[in-house]
Amino acid sequence: MAKQKIEVCYSPALFPYYENPNAVVVVTDVLRASSAIVSAFMNGVERIIPVGTLEEARDYKNRGYMVAAERDGIVRDFADFGNSPYNFTPERVGGKQIVYSTTNGTNAIQLASSGSQVLIGAYLNINALAEYIKGSGKDLLVLCAGWKNKFNLEDTLFAGALSELVLKDHDYGTICDATLGAMDLYDAAKGDMMGYIKKVAQRHRLKANNLDDVIAYCHEFDTTDLIPVLEENYLVPLRDIK
């Protein structure tokens, strides 16, 4: 019997070559969008509406929605707050509906909607994610949000870590070079992840704007079993899907 396949797409620009309507697509933007989204659900947000453009986000704001929006890490002037996971506190987001727009992550989420299901992946929920995927009976495609359509290290490392976990199930296999490369990269980094992350370009961008306080947090494993899932045009916890 043919195995379910695992593929990794290093950039949204490459997504048309990997598009698979039968795959669970896991979107990851470790620094910081997917980590922030998972954190928001940990802290009780009701739903998140991901939008690709600042114009859409501004329109929602004008209609009375709470908006989190940034570009290049900087909070936009019309937004209530930006992209740090630390912004999504229980006091701020508990029971709320948030509109969310980021440089890379939210565009990737919208792009991924051609898949069978779209999930948001971070180290914070990685084992719950792997277990769900292994029980789904579907192919896995990990879509790295990257940086403005370019390859990045941090998302690729996560893709390798998730692929490694899912491949423990013998119903899954891969002959995808991108998947094998991501796993090799993760294997090289996992012994000293924080040391490895020092070379990551996004870490330097965040540090330049005094926004690098979240890097260690974004690489914590398994602080939750919540999995955000795209339902129509918004994200909710997986358990809320009917």
Buried (B, 14 or more C-beta within 10 A) or exposed (E): EEBBBBBBBBBBBBBEEBBBEEBBBBBBBBBBBBBBBBBBBBBBBBBBBBBBEBEBBBBBBEEEBBBBBBBEBBBBEEBBBBBBBEBBBEEBBEEBBBBBBBBBBBBBBBBBBBBBBBBBBBBBBBBBBBBBBBEBEBBBBBBBBBBEBEBBBBBBBBBBBBBBBBBEBEEBBBEBEBBBBBBEBBEEBEEEBEEBBEEBEBBEBBEEEEBBEBBEBBBEEEBBBBBBBBBEEBBBBBEEEE
